[in-house]
Amino acid sequence: MKKLLLLAGFGWFALAGYAADSFLRQLTPAERTAAGLDQLTPEQQAALDQLAQRYATEGSRAEVAKVREETKVELEKAREETKAEVAKAVKKHDDDKRGFDRKENPKVNGIESRIAGEFKGWQGRTLFKLENGQQWVQTDEQVYRVPAQKGPDVEIVPSALGGWKLWIQPEGRWVRVKRIQ
């Protein structure tokens, strides 16, 4: 294992040394001759190496800048898509919750009507006939009695735990109900 690590280390240093070598030394003798580079003076060869190094560095910088710009555009697009998805999820959550908190949204998604006929309260499985034609039945066993009164206002709203609540106005008393017609 140690020998393998030692060989890898030497290979790394050799590769780094080769990459840092001058441009002209990386060319084969045939490539130098074909390009006429073997006729340059040592000063001209050094200047060419510097130009090649600058070109490689600036080219790399330009490529990095290009990739950064493309990444920036893609990132901004992803952010906008995420914002839209979050807004959609928040709206759906708000729509799902609408009408649950009577303090914040007392009339949202509610059904407003009046009890048809006389109202005396409820006592387990009471049938509520509304003036709008709907019929709702009590789903719990609560008992609430009031003196007989003619058609009080009611509002039926979604319950936070599912189902519906029938609110008697203006008393503010409620009972769990489900629609049967």
Secondary structure by P-SEA (a helix, b strand, c coil): caaaaaaaaaaaaaaaaaaaccccccccaaaaaaaccccccaaaaaaaaaaaaaaaaaaaaaaaaaaaaaaaaaaaaaaaaaaaaaaaaaaaaaaaaccccccccccccbbbbbccccccccccbbbbbccccbbbbbccbbbbbcccccccbbbbbbbcccbbbbbcccccbbbbbbbcc
